[in-house]
Amino acid sequence: MKTTNHSFNIRKELSILLLILFTSIVSWAQPQEANSKDPSILAPNYNNLYYWAAHPWKYDPSDSVPAPLKKYYSKDSAVDVFFIYPTTYTVKNFNEWNASINDEQLNQKTDYSSILYQASAFNEHCRVFSPRYRQAHINSFFIEDSIARPYFDIAYTDIKTSFEYYLSHLNEGRPIIIASHSQGTKHAARLLKEFFEGKELEKKLVCAYIIGMPIPKNYFTAIPVCKDSTETGCFVAWRTFKKGYTPEYVKKEKFDAVVVNPLTWNINDDIISSTLNKGGVLKNFNKIVPHVVDAKINQNILWTSKPDVFGKIFFTKKNFHIGDINLFYMNIRENVAQRIHAYWKKNSTSL
C-alpha cells in the first residue's frame, strides 16, 4: 500500500507540474451563444493602473525574483519590456467570446500565473509593462478563422491602445523589448508589424521574444530572426514539444516557421545538451531547476527531453506549451541582459 500511495503522490505532483505555469489550459467545451452587450467588457482605460497587470508604478507579480537570484538582482530600468500574456480565459461555460477586463478572478489567475512565472523572467535591468486586455476565449483558436477574427481584433485593439498610451506617456525614449506567449504572441507579431517594422521605432527594438505560436519565416520583411545571443533589433520564437513528437496540426502546416534554440540563441538544428540549460522555474517559483531539458530544432518546432524532475517516469505529456518560457527561464533572463548590453554598446553614441 505504501508503494501504491507513493506512486499516486508522484503522479499527483506531476499533474500539478502541468499547472506550474498555470497558463493556457485548453477547454474543449462548446460555448454558449455569445454576445457583446455586457458593459463589463468595455475597453479599459490605461490611465488607470488597475488596467495594467504589470506596471513599474505599482508592485505586482512581475517584480518577483526567485529567491536564489535576489542578491544578484539589479533594478536598473534603462530598458522597458512590453509583455503580452497568453490566454487565461478558459472557463467551460461562457457567454462572451472576449474576457471582461473587470473580472477579478480572471485577473488574479493571470497575475499569479503568467505575470509571475513568465513576465518576471524579463524584469532584470528592465521596467515591465503588461496591459490587461479583452483576450479572446481559448475556444477562439478552434473555430473558423472568419468567425474568430472579430474576437481577436477586439483583443488586439486593447493591445494597440495600451501600447499607444505607453509610447505617449511612459516610454520617454527608452529602448523596448517586446515579449509574449501564446495568444499574446499573436497580438505581439501584429504590433511589431504595425509599430516597428520599417518605422522609426524599429531603432528602439532591443529584441522581440515572441514565443509559443508559429511565426512564418516570411512574416516580417525588415525585422530579422536573431542569429546569435547578442544580435539586436531581431526576434526569437519557438514552440516546445517532447523529443520525437510532432502534433498533427504541425504536420499539416504549409509554411516554414521560425524556431530559435533558447540554449544557443541560433537556428542550427544540432541537439544541445541540457548542460547549457541554466535552469527552469517550475511549480516552486523560488527554486531554480538546473539542466531541466535539452533542446533541438526539428523543422517547425523545438524538441526537448522530458523535464528532469523527481518522478519524471510518470510524466507522460508531450506538448510542453505551458513550459515554453519556464523551461528556459534562466537562459532567457541571461539573454535579456546580454542583448541590452549589446544594444547600448551598439548605440553608445546616443548615451
Beta strands, then each sheet from edge to edge (+ up, - down):
strand 1: 52-54
strand 2: 79-84
strand 3: 126-131
strand 4: 176-181
strand 5: 205-211
strand 6: 234-236
strand 7: 240-242
strand 8: 280-281
strand 9: 288-289
strand 10: 296-298
strand 11: 301-304
sheet 1: 1+ 3- 2- 4- 5- 6-
sheet 2: 7+ 11+ 10-
sheet 3: 8+ 9-
end
